[in-house]
Amino acid sequence: MMFALVAIFLTLAVAFAVAAPLFGRDATVVAAAAGSNLIYREQLQELEREKQNGRIDDEAYASARAEIGRRLIAAEAKSADRSVVGRSIALRHRLIAASVVFAALAGAGLVYPLLGAPGAKDYPLAARLNAENPELAVLVAQVERHLAQNPGDGRGWDVIAPVYLRENKFQRAHEAYSNAIRISGPSPERLLGLGETLVALGSGVVDDEAVEVFRQLDDVSPGNIRAGYYIALASEQAGDYEDALDLFVALLERMPETAAGRDVVARHIAFNRDQLGQEEEQIPGPDQQDIEAAASLSPQQRTEMVEGMVSGLAERLEREPDDIDGWMRLIRSYAVLGREGDAISALNSALAFFGAESAAGMQIEALAAELALSGGKS
């Protein structure tokens, strides 16, 4: 009940504070209405001064005074009308403000019993920390309270460091990972977390401190893919495109064929080649001109001409299947040469690797439809 009274009082206070400017508009309206009258009154005063100084005769003075008086009377009549209208508008604003306040209070009063919990008991922090199924924020508070009392608990720092990193609390994550490494020693998980925290603190820049951490990670976990990526990225950011290219190429060669990050590494390879002015490495295989020329030869000549090129491309794709252009060239080659079975086999292999619903899979499906092949979904 006390809470409800306090809430109502605060709501009223805020509502009246917001509506207060609406109740002070009468003075502004009156001042605006009287503004034009002042001009004519000043003209009358100036006319009196000219009369006293002899700069105007009696006839001109009487005529001017009569005209100014006529205009003043008309202006005062208009001012009275504007004042009435202004007061009417001000009254309307007050009624609107009162209606809004009343509606807000009435709405809050009706909704709170339905959505709120007026009868809920007090649930202090200590009780929430000791609950059977506490929420994440409570768990973090538990660990923080524990670490405040036991700062040498490396396991506690291990638990809370990744949480800080996920919640973008990078400074706290840096402190937590550093404490975990200092107390429990370096491990791949701790070093990776610390390195990625340093990169996040640097807004994506892999600085010297981060490179040192990733090199240490590579020593502890030889061939670590993520360590290799960040080390290569550091060279790229430093403008050493040749070293970055070598590192990214070596990284791609040791990544599994199904690794999710292969396309990212491939884009970095293309970027560094572009910076060095190198053309993209061409995969051996027949081009469109070779295919058309082969189709016009005798079967024996065609086989001898194409066998080396097609087999080289097929072998390359078996080792490195993440090449959509290579698959499309191979499928088209088989189709043009009349080897529909091989074309369908290559089509299905490509779809199995890329997935029929992926962008690459859709390109392959489009090619299959163009060539009237019956593999895949066509």
ZAMARGU-4260 file (C-alpha; in steps of 0.2 Angstrom, whole numbers, plus 5000, padded with zeros to 4 digits):
<rodrens>
0) 5000/5000/5000 | 5014/5012/5004 | 5022/5008/4987 | 5006/5012/4978 | 5004/5029/4988
5) 5022/5034/4984 | 5020/5029/4965 | 5003/5039/4964 | 5012/5054/4972 | 5027/5054/4960
10) 5015/5052/4945 | 5005/5067/4950 | 5021/5077/4953 | 5028/5073/4936 | 5012/5076/4928
15) 5010/5093/4935 | 5028/5097/4931 | 5025/5093/4913 | 5009/5102/4912 | 5015/5118/4922
20) 5020/5128/4906 | 5002/5126/4899 | 4995/5136/4914 | 5006/5151/4911 | 5000/5156/4894
25) 4987/5170/4899 | 5001/5182/4903 | 5009/5179/4886 | 4992/5180/4877 | 4988/5197/4885
30) 5006/5204/4882 | 5004/5199/4863 | 4987/5207/4862 | 4993/5223/4869 | 5009/5224/4859
35) 5001/5233/4844 | 4992/5246/4855 | 5009/5252/4862 | 5014/5258/4845 | 4999/5271/4844
40) 5002/5276/4862 | 5020/5280/4857 | 5014/5290/4842 | 5002/5301/4853 | 5017/5305/4865
45) 5028/5309/4850 | 5014/5320/4843 | 5013/5329/4860 | 5031/5333/4860 | 5031/5340/4842
50) 5016/5351/4847 | 5026/5358/4862 | 5042/5361/4852 | 5032/5370/4839 | 5036/5359/4825
55) 5017/5356/4820 | 5003/5369/4819 | 4986/5367/4829 | 4976/5361/4814 | 4989/5347/4809
60) 4990/5342/4827 | 4971/5340/4829 | 4970/5330/4813 | 4984/5318/4817 | 4978/5316/4835
65) 4961/5311/4829 | 4968/5299/4816 | 4979/5291/4829 | 4965/5290/4841 | 4954/5282/4829
70) 4967/5268/4825 | 4970/5266/4844 | 4952/5263/4847 | 4951/5250/4833 | 4967/5241/4839
75) 4960/5240/4857 | 4944/5232/4850 | 4954/5219/4841 | 4966/5216/4856 | 4950/5213/4866
80) 4944/5200/4854 | 4962/5192/4853 | 4963/5192/4872 | 4946/5182/4873 | 4952/5170/4860
85) 4969/5168/4869 | 4960/5164/4885 | 4949/5152/4877 | 4964/5143/4869 | 4973/5143/4886
90) 4958/5135/4894 | 4957/5122/4881 | 4975/5118/4884 | 4972/5116/4903 | 4957/5105/4900
95) 4968/5094/4888 | 4982/5093/4901 | 4970/5088/4915 | 4962/5075/4903 | 4979/5068/4899
100) 4984/5067/4918 | 4968/5059/4922 | 4969/5046/4908 | 4987/5042/4913 | 4982/5039/4931
105) 4967/5030/4927 | 4976/5019/4915 | 4990/5015/4927 | 4978/5011/4940 | 4968/4999/4929
110) 4983/4990/4921 | 4995/4989/4936 | 4984/4976/4946 | 4983/4965/4930 | 5002/4966/4924
115) 5010/4971/4940 | 5013/4962/4957 | 5006/4974/4970 | 5006/4959/4983 | 5023/4953/4979
120) 5035/4951/4994 | 5052/4960/4995 | 5065/4950/4987 | 5082/4957/4992 | 5099/4954/4983
125) 5104/4941/4996 | 5089/4931/4993 | 5091/4932/4974 | 5109/4927/4975 | 5104/4911/4985
130) 5090/4906/4973 | 5090/4889/4966 | 5089/4895/4948 | 5096/4913/4947 | 5096/4923/4931
135) 5113/4927/4922 | 5115/4944/4930 | 5112/4936/4947 | 5125/4923/4943 | 5138/4936/4938
140) 5134/4945/4954 | 5138/4929/4964 | 5154/4926/4955 | 5159/4944/4957 | 5155/4944/4976
145) 5165/4928/4977 | 5180/4935/4968 | 5180/4951/4979 | 5182/4939/4994 | 5194/4927/4985
150) 5204/4936/4972 | 5216/4922/4970 | 5203/4909/4963 | 5208/4906/4945 | 5193/4896/4942
155) 5181/4910/4946 | 5191/4922/4934 | 5189/4908/4920 | 5170/4908/4923 | 5167/4926/4922
160) 5179/4932/4909 | 5170/4925/4894 | 5154/4932/4901 | 5161/4949/4901 | 5167/4947/4883
165) 5150/4942/4877 | 5142/4956/4886 | 5155/4969/4878 | 5162/4973/4895 | 5180/4973/4887
170) 5189/4981/4901 | 5183/4969/4914 | 5186/4955/4902 | 5204/4960/4900 | 5206/4961/4919
175) 5198/4944/4921 | 5208/4935/4907 | 5224/4943/4914 | 5220/4937/4932 | 5216/4919/4925
180) 5232/4918/4916 | 5242/4925/4930 | 5234/4913/4943 | 5231/4897/4933 | 5244/4899/4918
185) 5241/4901/4900 | 5229/4889/4891 | 5222/4890/4873 | 5205/4896/4879 | 5212/4909/4890
190) 5225/4916/4878 | 5212/4916/4864 | 5200/4926/4875 | 5213/4938/4880 | 5219/4941/4862
195) 5201/4944/4856 | 5197/4955/4870 | 5213/4966/4866 | 5206/4966/4848 | 5189/4972/4854
200) 5197/4985/4865 | 5207/4991/4849 | 5191/4992/4839 | 5196/4978/4828 | 5215/4983/4827
205) 5227/4969/4830 | 5241/4978/4840 | 5258/4972/4845 | 5251/4966/4862 | 5237/4956/4854
210) 5250/4949/4841 | 5261/4943/4856 | 5246/4935/4864 | 5241/4926/4848 | 5259/4920/4845
215) 5259/4913/4862 | 5243/4904/4858 | 5251/4897/4842 | 5265/4890/4853 | 5253/4883/4866
220) 5242/4876/4852 | 5252/4874/4836 | 5242/4877/4820 | 5228/4886/4829 | 5217/4893/4815
225) 5211/4908/4825 | 5228/4913/4831 | 5234/4911/4813 | 5220/4922/4806 | 5224/4936/4819
230) 5242/4936/4815 | 5239/4937/4797 | 5227/4951/4799 | 5240/4961/4809 | 5251/4960/4794
235) 5237/4965/4783 | 5233/4980/4794 | 5251/4985/4795 | 5252/4986/4776 | 5263/4971/4774
240) 5252/4963/4761 | 5265/4951/4755 | 5268/4943/4772 | 5249/4944/4775 | 5246/4935/4758
245) 5258/4921/4762 | 5250/4919/4780 | 5232/4918/4773 | 5236/4906/4759 | 5245/4894/4772
250) 5230/4896/4784 | 5218/4892/4770 | 5228/4876/4765 | 5227/4869/4783 | 5209/4874/4786
255) 5196/4859/4784 | 5186/4859/4768 | 5170/4862/4778 | 5177/4876/4789 | 5165/4890/4791
260) 5178/4903/4789 | 5186/4898/4773 | 5176/4911/4763 | 5183/4925/4775 | 5201/4919/4773
265) 5198/4918/4754 | 5192/4936/4753 | 5208/4942/4763 | 5218/4932/4750 | 5210/4941/4736
270) 5212/4958/4745 | 5230/4956/4748 | 5233/4950/4730 | 5224/4965/4724 | 5235/4977/4734
275) 5251/4968/4727 | 5244/4970/4709 | 5243/4951/4707 | 5231/4942/4697 | 5220/4929/4705
280) 5227/4912/4704 | 5219/4903/4689 | 5214/4885/4692 | 5219/4874/4677 | 5204/4868/4666
285) 5196/4871/4649 | 5189/4888/4645 | 5174/4891/4634 | 5185/4892/4618 | 5193/4876/4622
290) 5176/4867/4625 | 5169/4874/4609 | 5185/4869/4599 | 5184/4851/4607 | 5166/4849/4602
295) 5170/4851/4584 | 5184/4837/4584 | 5182/4819/4581 | 5179/4809/4597 | 5197/4802/4598
300) 5204/4820/4595 | 5192/4827/4608 | 5197/4814/4621 | 5215/4817/4619 | 5213/4836/4619
305) 5201/4838/4634 | 5207/4823/4645 | 5221/4832/4653 | 5212/4849/4656 | 5196/4841/4663
310) 5205/4828/4674 | 5217/4842/4681 | 5202/4852/4685 | 5192/4838/4693 | 5207/4832/4703
315) 5209/4850/4710 | 5191/4851/4715 | 5192/4835/4724 | 5206/4843/4735 | 5199/4860/4736
320) 5180/4860/4733 | 5177/4877/4739 | 5177/4885/4721 | 5161/4888/4713 | 5168/4894/4697
325) 5179/4878/4695 | 5163/4867/4698 | 5153/4877/4685 | 5167/4876/4672 | 5169/4857/4675
330) 5150/4854/4674 | 5149/4864/4658 | 5164/4855/4650 | 5156/4838/4653 | 5139/4844/4646
335) 5146/4851/4630 | 5157/4836/4627 | 5141/4825/4629 | 5147/4817/4645 | 5130/4819/4654
340) 5134/4806/4667 | 5150/4815/4673 | 5141/4832/4672 | 5127/4825/4683 | 5140/4818/4695
345) 5150/4834/4696 | 5133/4843/4699 | 5128/4832/4713 | 5145/4833/4721 | 5145/4852/4720
350) 5128/4853/4728 | 5133/4841/4742 | 5147/4853/4746 | 5139/4870/4745 | 5121/4865/4749
355) 5107/4867/4737 | 5100/4882/4747 | 5116/4892/4747 | 5120/4906/4735 | 5133/4894/4726
360) 5120/4880/4726 | 5107/4891/4717 | 5120/4896/4704 | 5124/4878/4701 | 5105/4874/4700
365) 5103/4888/4687 | 5117/4881/4677 | 5109/4863/4678 | 5093/4870/4671 | 5102/4879/4657
370) 5111/4863/4652 | 5095/4853/4655 | 5104/4841/4667 | 5093/4830/4678 | 5104/4830/4694
375) 5101/4840/4710 | 5084/4847/4711 | 5082/4850/4692
</rodrens>
